[in-house]
Amino acid sequence: MFSKEKFPGLLALGIFTFMSTLDGSIVNIALPSMAREMHLEMGQVTWSVTIYLVVISGLILLFGRLGDLIGKTKIFNYGSLLFTFGSLLAGINLGLHFLLFARIIQAIGASMTMSNSFGITSQLFEPALRARAMSIMSMFVSLGSIAGPAIGGFILQIASWSYIFWINVPLGIIAYLVGRKALPKDEGSGSVKDADLLGATQMFLTIVAFFIAVSLGQAQGFMTVPVMLSFLTMVALFVWFIHTEKTVEKPLLNLNIFSSKLFSMSVLTSMTMFTAGSFVNILMPFYLQDYRGAAAGFAGMVMMAYPVGMFIFSPIAGVLSDKFDKEVITFFAISGVLIVQLGYLMIGQVTILPVVMLILFIHGGSVGFFQSPNNALVMSTVETKYLGIAGSVNALGRNLGFVLGTTLATTVLFVAMSGQIGHRVSGYVKSQPEVFLHGMHVAFYVALALVIFAWGLSSYRLLTRRKTA
């Protein structure tokens, strides 16, 4: 499939992609242990998750642009070292402030690797093999996103929470050494002084305002004055950012890449699919552990049906995408996810767990079929000199989808439960399990609506392409 010379480079890219996405979710399961050992409130230690996602999302466009200017491999290698060093620091229990500092170091490194991994993959492989390579990368991305709770639970059963971070250190060193030799050498098309630092600052502040609005909205309700002001601030900063990018000589984000309908629709479709997919991460652990009474370890094993489906079908999708029409394959993949969403609506009190695992498996397989051709479509629409920024836009959409999905799932779940029970609910109600089942189904209806929207985008993309042809 791949030459012996190129496979090590792909493996190095995949390992760091897996670790950086994994660390966005693996910490969640360790939060109770971390809070207990550091003598902190749960809300305080939760900042270790939030700050990681904020920094990655805020810097990912900057490092994508720097990759285009001074070399994607150079930025990726520096980022891999920084992420590994941050992982080493994060496992040292020196209190909350040191943990947050370490997570910022980790996040800077993760944003450097994430923003350039798809661009390097596009450079490393010729178009005839690109979708296959993207399928491997997509598999690592999705495995990292979904497998966090299961891997974290396993580590916590045999070791302390520190090893959730320290497991990255030997893997990171090996991947860095392999990557130094195997990744392509590119000098870029400019220098650091060409970077649009004003635009980068505006984008970072926009992302910070977005996260503040989302966090306050979950805590206080989305119609409160502070939340509305945060959203207005975010919009104002984003408008300012767009104005800057249109007027500066060398913008952070060349808006011309969005003139390609294929690029814009592919990124939006990916973000929507990640938003809908995040509902499973939030709702199924509640269903398995609280509603069905399964142990955390067993629930993790059931949830692993999703990444197993992805692991099996992502490479198959990559091979087919290199031989057949990528847009047709993405359309059928989203159709599969659409059908599977109906399966979640039928899960109830007496649904046997093998059926639940089958639904998760088909969902994972369908998402695996979607991601690699869609990512290949994104990267095929831009010139070589813009591969870094195109990859970082794609990664930013993925991260924002993850945050939006997590927020939407929890908000809809608890609003629906509160409406059913007659007062505000912010957790599982043991005395009335049917209230949770109602809330879960309402939330999955929202996920279904999102998938229908993505299916509509894919249909439109396919029909307009056919009409033009």
ZALUMVO-965691 format. One record per atom (N, C-alpha, C): x, y, z. Coordinates in pm, whole numbers, plus 50000, padded with zeros to 5 digits. Atoms other than C-alpha are relative to their C-alpha. Layout:
BEGIN
XYZ ...
END
This chain:
BEGIN
500844987950000 500005000050000 500875012650000 499094988749993 502655025550109 501444994849991 498605004050008 506395024450037 500634999850138 499325001249872 508755014950318 500595013350045 499394987249966 510305049750301 498985009750060 501004990149959 507015068450357 499184995750121 500845004649889 505275046550613 500475005150137 499574994749869 507495057150912 499565014550022 500454986149987 506665093650840 498525000950034 501435000249973 502945086150835 499734995350143 500165005149864 503295066651161 500335010850102 499644989249909 505075095951331 498905010550005 501124990450005 502315119751215 498794994650076 501175006149938 499645095351331 500104999350151 499815001249854 501115090251680 499735013350067 500214987049938 501215127451754 498585005049982 501404996350020 497785133051602 499124992850102 500755007949902 496415105151823 500175005650141 499744995449863 498105117952141 499395013750026 500504986449977 497125154452091 498485000550005 501475000449991 493445146152025 499554992150123 500315008049881 493425119752301 500035008550126 499844992149878 494605145052559 498925010550018 501154991349983 491525166152491 498874993350076 501115007149936 489275138852636 500434990450111 499595010349904 491375114152839 500015005250143 499904994249866 491715138253132 498664999850072 501334999249938 487935139053188 499774989050103 500275011349910 487845104653348 500895000550124 499074999149886 490775113453578 499705011950091 500264987849923 489255146053707 499674997350148 500275002649858 487785130854028 501274996350078 498755003949934 491165114854115 500925011950017 499144988349993 493045146854036 499515009950105 500564990849901 490675168054244 500234994950142 499825006049868 490945143854536 501455001150046 498595000049962 494755141554533 500575014150016 499494986249990 495315178954482 499165008750093 500884992949905 492565188454731 499355012349935 500624989250076 490675209254475 498534997149977 501395001650044 487065215354377 500024994549856 500075005550135 485945197054062 500025011149895 500024988850095 485265230553892 501395005749974 498654994850018 488865241353951 500844991149909 499175009250077 490485210253809 499494998349856 500565000550135 488135211253507 500695009949908 499284990250082 490135241353391 501164993749924 498905006750071 492905217053293 499554994649864 500565004450129 490605204153016 499715012249913 500424988250076 489235238252912 501185007649942 498864991950045 492585256152892 500754993249886 499355007650107 494005228452672 499285002549867 500784998050122 491175232052418 500045014649953 499954985850035 491255270452430 501305003349927 498694996650057 494995272852358 500184993549863 499895006750131 494905246952078 499185007449895 500884993750098 491935263251905 500455014249968 499594986250022 493315298451951 501275001449919 498694998850067 496785291151807 500114991849872 499845009750109 496075264951541 500155006649863 499844993050128 495695289851253 501385006449988 498674993850002 498905308051351 501064989949961 498965010050029 500975276251345 499814993649862 500225004550137 499325264951021 500645009849902 499394989850086 500405297850863 501524999750010 498545000849983 503905295251012 500564987849928 499575011850074 504125260350864 500185003049852 499874996050140 503495275150519 501195009249979 498944989950015 506045302950582 501404994250019 498635004349969 509015284850738 500194984849994 499875014550015 508265247950683 499104992550095 500955007749919 505515224750803 500694989750088 499305010349922 507925197450914 500745006150117 499284993149892 509975222251117 499065003350116 500984996749897 506895234651305 499504987450068 500485012749944 505655198751351 501034994150097 498965005849914 508985186951497 500185007850129 499924991949878 509245216251738 498794997450090 501235002549924 505645210251840 500014986550070 499975013449939 506235173151903 500894999950124 499134999049882 509115181352140 499295007450114 500694992049899 507035207752319 498874992250065 501095008049946 504045184552357 500524989250094 499415010649917 506245156652496 500505005750132 499514993449878 507895180652744 498845004250090 501184996249923 504495194152850 499334988150067 500575012349941 503265158552907 500784995650122 499155003549886 506225151853135 499685009050120 500304990549892 505475183353338 498614997750059 501405001149955 501705176953355 499804988750099 500145011249908 502205144053540 500605002350137 499384996949872 504145160853822 499005007750086 501034994049914 501765169354107 500605011350084 499534988249926 502815204554210 498895010450014 501134991049980 499335219354239 499355004449870 500824996250114 496755234754008 500725009249903 499374990350088 498795264053875 501094993549915 498965006950077 501685241553771 499364990949895 500715008650095 499225217353607 499505008249881 500504991650107 497635245753408 501135005049911 498824995950078 501085258253303 500454988649908 499575011650079 502005223053185 499014997249888 501015002450104 498715219552997 500095010549888 499804989750103 499405252552816 501174996149911 498845004650078 502835239152710 499574988649908 500525011250079 501145207052595 499165005049882 500934995150102 498485226352404 500725007649889 499234993050104 500995248652222 500654989749908 499405010650081 502845217252109 498974992749916 501065007150073 499585200152012 499495008249882 500474991450110 498455230051804 501025000549887 498955000150102 501815229751622 499974987249917 500045012850074 501475192851530 498674998549926 501325001450063 497705193051460 499885008449873 500214990650110 497865223251230 500764996149874 499165003250116 500505208251003 499974985349957 499975014350031 499835170651006 499364996749865 500665002950128 497365170550713 500775006049883 499204993950105 499555194550513 501224991649966 498835008650023 502615172150560 499584987249929 500505012250065 500555141550465 499765002549851 500244996750141 499515159150143 501305001549922 498694998950065 503185166650068 500674986449984 499305012849995 504355131650158 499504990249895 500615009950090 501935112849931 499445006749875 500544995150127 501055117949567 498484998250000 501485000449999 497345123349482 499404986149991 500575013450016 496835086749386 499954992250131 499975007049870 497645075749745 499525008950114 500264990249894 496535106849934 498814996250088 501175003549920 493075094950041 500294988350094 499615011149913 494575062650176 500795005050120 499224994249890 497085082550378 499105008050094 500934992249919 494315106050496 499124990850085 500835009349923 492295075650607 500724995650127 499225003649881 495115065650842 500015011550099 500004988249913 495335101250978 498635002150064 501364998449946 491545103351017 499714989750108 500185010649901 491615070451205 500665004050132 499314995649879 494175084251451 499265011550068 500764988749945 492155116551494 498784995050077 501245004549939 488905098551568 500224990350115 499665008849888 490485071651783 500385008350122 499614991349889 492055099251993 498815007050063 501164992649950 488735117552023 499054991250081 501045008649939 486585087452121 500564990550106 499465010649914 488975064152305 500535005150133 499454994349877 490015088152582 499474993950129 500525005749876 487625075952855 500384985450022 499675014349985 488335039052786 501484998250037 498565001249971 492145042852780 500315006150136 499784993849870 492065066653076 499544991350114 500515008949896 489925042553278 500934988250023 499075011249987 492335014053207 501275004350076 498794995149933 495365034853314 499745002450149 500324997049860 493625046053635 499814987450084 500175012549925 492915009753728 501334994250045 498705006149968 496635001253735 501045010150046 498994990049964 498395034553804 499315013050040 500554987049959 497955070353927 499695008549877 500414991350111 496535098853714 501205005949926 498814994450065 500085111053639 500344992649871 499625008050116 500535082453393 499125002449878 500824995850114 497705095853177 500825009649912 499124990950073 500245122653081 501344993549966 498665005650021 503485103053121 500064989449891 500015010050107 502385076252874 500395006449866 499654992850124 502935103152607 501515001349980 498584996650008 506635107452690 500794990049915 499245009250086 508155075152549 499474999549857 500584999950134 505705075352257 500445012449923 499614987550064 506535111752185 501455000149956 498585000550034 510295105952189 500224991249878 499865009150114 510015076151952 499485006449872 500604993950120 507685094751713 500855011749950 499154988750040 509975125551715 501244995049925 498785005350063 513085104951631 499694994249863 500405005650129 511245086451354 499675011249902 500424988950086 509745118651219 501165008349948 498834992150044 513105136651203 500634994149874 499395006750116 514335111050954 499034998249884 500945004550104 511155102350766 499145011049940 500904989750052 509195134850725 500695008349892 499394992550111 509725155750408 500605013250047 499364987249968 512055185850426 499405010849910 500514988750080 510355218150318 500405013050067 499474987549946 511705253250360 498935010750018 501054989949991 508395271650333 500155010549892 500024989850105 507665302550126 500145014150056 499844986749941 508555331250359 500844999350126 499284999749873 509845339750707 499035003550112 500864997349884 508495345051059 499455014249998 500444985950000 508305382851006 498785002249907 501174999050088 505645376250738 498714995850071 501185004649926 503285362351005 499135011850042 500964989649965 500165383051071 499674998850149 500165001449855 500485386951448 498735006950051 501254993449959 497555411451475 498824990649976 501075009550029 495265386451303 500024988150093 499885011449908 496615358351521 499455003650138 500514995449868 495855378751836 498495001149998 501464998650011 492345386851714 499324986449999 500595013550004 491655350151637 500064993550139 499885006049867 492965339251979 498955005950094 500984993549912 490765364752158 498574996049964 501315004750044 487765353951947 499694986350059 500175013549945 488275317852057 499805000550151 500144998549854 488715328352423 498595004850035 501354994949976 485455348352408 498954989249977 500925011050029 483705318252253 499964990050116 499955009749890 484875294752530 499405005950128 500594993649881 483925319852802 498484999849989 501454999950021 480445323152651 499404986250021 500495013849987 480025285352630 500044995450146 499855004149859 481325279452986 498975006850089 500994992749921 479135306853137 498594995349967 501325004550041 476165294852934 499604987050065 500295012849935 476435259753074 499745001850150 500134998049855 476745273053430 498795008550038 501014990249961 474215301653425 498754999749913 501084999150098 471975295953123 500425009449888 499484992750116 472485309652772 499315013449975 500684987350022 470075339052802 500365010550104 499584990249898 471905356753088 500845011049935 499294988450054 473535390953036 501484997149976 498585002650025 477185379453083 500244991049878 499855009150114 476705351552827 499745007449869 500314992450121 475065374652572 501125009849966 498894990750022 477875400152619 501234992749947 498855008050046 480485372852572 499844996249853 500245003450140 478865361752246 500135012349910 499874987750078 478625397952125 501475003849983 498574997350007 482305402852209 500684990849899 499455009650095 483155371352015 499705004149856 500394995950136 481215383551709 500795012449957 499274987650032 482845418151726 501464997149969 498605003750023 486325402951751 500174992649867 499925007650125 485625379251461 499855009249879 500184990250109 484375407851239 501285008149981 498744992750005 487535427351327 501104991649935 499035009350059 489625396851239 499834999149848 500285000950145 487935393450896 500445012849930 499584987250058 488495430650830 501525000749986 498545000050003 492175426850916 500524991149888 499525009550101 492595396550691 499755005049858 500284994550133 491055415650399 500925011749964 499254987650025 493315446050441 501514998450012 498545001249986 496785433750546 500604993549876 499345005050120 499335425350278 500214984950003 499745014449986 500185390650414 499154994750115 500945003949894 497145377650608 500344986550064 499895012949933 497135349650863 499194989549924 500915009150070 494205333650680 499635006349866 500344995050134 494025339450305 498564996049969 501435002850014 490265342450262 499644994749861 500275005150135 490585332849895 499784984949999 500195014650000 490725296149997 498524996450019 501435002649982 487035299350092 499215002849873 500704998150127 486205309649735 499714986749932 500295013550049 486345272449660 498814994550077 501205005449936 482855259449730 500284986250060 499685013449953 484285224349769 500735000650134 499254998549874 486725235650041 499075004150113 500874994649894 484145255850238 498974989850047 501045009649965 481445229350225 500584987750067 499375011849939 483855201250311 500395002750145 499644996349863 485135219750620 498755001050087 501254998649924 481575228550731 499364986450027 500565013549981 480415192650678 500764992550108 499175006649899 483335179550884 499695005150140 500304994049870 482625203951168 498644995450052 501345004449960 478925194451170 500004985450044 499935014249965 479735157351177 500704997950134 499345001049870 482145162051469 499105004850112 500954995049899 479505182251654 498984989050035 500985010649978 476935154451609 500634987850067 499325011649943 479475127251692 500325001550147 499674997749859 480325143552025 498844996350094 501155003749917 476795135852150 500174985850056 499805013849955 477755098952171 500964999750118 499024999349891 480785107252390 499375004050132 500624994649879 478575125752639 498874991050050 501255006549958 475325106052640 500154985250032 499925014549980 476375069452615 500634996050134 499515003649865 478535068852934 498925001750107 501124998249908 475505082953124 499064988049990 500955010850023 473275056552968 500534986750055 499445012949961 475635027353032 500274999150150 499595000749859 476875036253382 498865003350095 501054995849907 473955054653542 498674992949972 501325005650031 470885041953357 500024984750002 499935014750006 472035005953299 500834993950115 499265004849883 474295003253608 501284992549969 498765006950037 477404991053422 501205006550070 498774994749943 480844994853581 500745008349896 499314990950091 483115021653433 500864992349899 499145007850088 485534995953290 499214992749892 500845007150096 482754975753127 499375009749900 500574989750089 481115007352989 501045004449897 498924996350091 484475016752839 500194989649890 499865010750100 484674982852666 498855000649898 501144998850092 481174987452519 500245011849904 499744988150081 482145022452398 501094997749896 498905002650093 485235008252227 499514994249867 500555004850128 482914993351960 500065010949894 499954988750094 482895028151801 501395001249934 498694999250065 486685031751750 500424987349926 499695012450073 486924994951648 499395000649859 500634998350131 484435001851366 500785009549912 499214990250074 486455031951264 501344994249956 498695005950027 489735012751283 499914990449881 500165009950108 488384986151047 499675006949867 500544994750126 486615008250792 500755012249946 499264988450051 488865039350770 500974996349888 499085003650110 491605021650566 499274995449874 500785004350117 488965005650340 499505012249924 500484987750063 487485040150277 501125007049925 498864993750065 490955053350194 500324993649866 499715007250124 491565026449932 498935003149895 501094997350094 488125031649774 500035014449950 499994985850036 488545069649778 501065003249896 498964997850101 491735067349574 499614994249865 500405006650125 489955046149312 498685005249945 501324995850043 486435060349305 499745014550043 500384986149974 484595093549346 499905002750151 499964997049855 485365108549691 498685006050047 501244993449958 482185129449699 498854989950012 501025010549991 479995098949633 500204991750127 499705008149881 481775079549911 499605007650127 500394992249881 481285108050163 498485000550013 501474999549996 477595110050069 499444987150059 500495012849948 477035072850134 500414998150147 499565001149860 479055075050458 499085008050092 500924991849919 476875103550591 498624993650004 501285007250001 473815083650485 500004988950104 499865010449898 475105055250705 499865005750140 500114993449867 475495079051002 498555004150025 501404995849987 471965092150936 499124988350045 500785011949963 470505057050958 500304995850144 499595004349867 472505049251272 499445009350109 500584990649903 471185080751445 498594995750039 501345005249968 467715065151422 500104988550100 499775011049907 469155035151608 500135004950144 499854994449864 470115057051906 498645003750060 501334996149951 466495068851929 499204988050047 500745012049960 465355032751975 500644993050121 499365006049882 467785024652260 499185003450124 500824997949880 465845020052584 500454991350116 499695007049876 465675001652914 500384985449977 499795014450018 465634966152775 500854996849877 499145002550118 467914970652472 501214991950043 498865008349960 470494942952491 501305006949955 498754992750026 474084955752503 500674996349867 499455002750134 475194936852189 499405008849891 500634991050098 472674958051996 500595014050012 499374986949977 474094989652156 501395000249937 498655000850056 477594978352057 499974999849847 500135000550146 476414970951701 499735014049945 500294986250043 474985006351670 501265008550007 498754992549986 478245021151801 501014995949893 499065005350100 480274998851566 499685005549861 500414995050132 478255008951257 500235015149991 499764985549997 478465045551362 501485003049976 498564998150016 482255043451397 500464996849859 499645003850136 482555025551064 499555010449898 500524989850093 480385051650887 500825012850008 499164987949983 482395080551035 501384997649939 498725003350062 485585062650929 499935001049848 500194999050145 484195060650576 499885014649955 500194985950035 483355097950584 501305008050005 498924990649970 486525113350725 501115000349896 498834999950088 489295102050492 499715006349863 500264993250127 487635111550159 499695014950018 500334985949978 486315144050308 501275008250025 498734993049976 489775153850438 500825001149872 499284999550128 491295145050100 499395010749909 500664989650078 488695167649934 500435013950047 499574987149944 489615196350170 501395003749949 498604997150032 493345193450097 500265000649850 499794999950145 492875188849721 499615013149935 500544987850059 491315223149673 500955011950008 499124988549979 494285245349772 501374997649938 498655000950053 497695253249630 500954994650108 499025005849907 500765236749786 500425009950107 499514990149903 501825269349954 498975003150109 501044997849899 498485270150145 499584987150071 500395012749938 498425233750260 499985000950153 499944998749854 499415243350616 498785006950056 501144992549948 496685269150667 498704992649972 501205007950031 494085246750494 499834988750102 500065010749900 494965218050729 499625005350136 500324994549869 494765240951031 498555004750008 501424996450003 491345254350926 499144987550021 500715012749983 490165218250899 500084995250145 499825004349860 491605210251244 499245009150096 500764990749916 490055241751394 498514996649996 501405004050012 486655231551258 499694987650081 500165012349923 487135197251414 499955003050150 499984996649857 488015212051756 498755007550043 501204992549967 485145236851750 498774991049998 501095009750003 482805208451652 499934991850127 499935007849876 483985188451952 499455008150118 500474991449890 483365217952189 498505002849988 501424997350022 480005226852033 499144987850030 500755012249976 478875190652044 499874996850148 500015002549856 479845186352408 499035009550070 500874989949938 478055218752501 498534997449966 501385002450042 474935211352297 499414987650065 500515012549944 474635175652423 499615001650147 500314998449857 474835184952792 498865009950021 501044989849984 472645215952752 498634994349965 501305005650042 469865198252559 499564989050096 500335010849907 470035167952790 499375005450128 500484995249871 469605187953110 498785009249988 501204991950023 467055212652965 498794990949982 501105009450021 464915183452847 499624992950130 500275006549872 465275165853183 499305009650096 500614990049912 464405198053369 498555002449964 501384998250044 461285202953157 499114988350037 500765012149968 460205167153224 499724998950150 500105002249855 460795168053600 499385012150072 500664988449942 459535203553664 500905009350078 499034990849937 462675219253815 501374997849936 498705000750068 466275225553713 500794987750043 499215012149977 468385194153678 501375002149936 498664998750056 472165193653629 500804987050015 499345012949987 472895156653678 498984988849988 500895011750010 471465121553668 499124999150124 500955001249888 468315117253884 499724985250024 500095014549975 468575082454038 498574995350026 501365004249964 464995082054164 499054999849881 500864999550117 463565089053817 500824997549873 499145003050115 465665071153554 499345002849865 500704997650127 462955075753288 500185014449952 499764986050036 463655113253298 501275001249917 498754999850078 467195106953175 499764994549859 500245006150131 465965084252894 499295009849907 500694989850079 463615111852777 501005010649951 499024989750035 466455137652785 500994994949896 499055005850095 468815114152600 499404999549861 500645000950131 466315108652320 499825013849936 500124986350053 465655146052284 501365004749945 498664996150045 469415151952261 500384992949871 499685007250123 469775124851996 499165004749881 500744993750108 467005141651796 500765012249946 499194988550043 469205172851790 501204995249918 498885005850077 472165151451678 499524995549862 500575004250128 469925136851405 499805012049908 500204987950081 469045172151287 501345005049943 498684995950047 472755180351263 500494991149887 499575009450104 473455149051059 499185002349872 500824996950117 470515157450829 500555012349928 499404988050059 472095191650775 501274996449923 498775004450067 475465175350692 499674992049874 500445007950116 473675150850459 499515009349888 500474990250098 471995180450287 501165007249932 498804993550057 475375197950242 500694990749901 499355009850087 476855166150095 499204997849872 500875001750117 473865161849862 500155011849905 499874987850081 474105197849744 501365000449930 498655000350057 477865194549691 500064990349882 499985010350105 477335163249484 499165004449879 500894996150109 474395176749279 500545011749920 499474988350072 476015210249197 501244996149920 498835004650074 479215192449097 499564992749874 500525007650113 477235168948870 499425009649893 500624990450093 475315198348718 501085007749925 498904992850062 478535217548653 500714991449899 499345009450091 480135186748499 499194998149873 
END
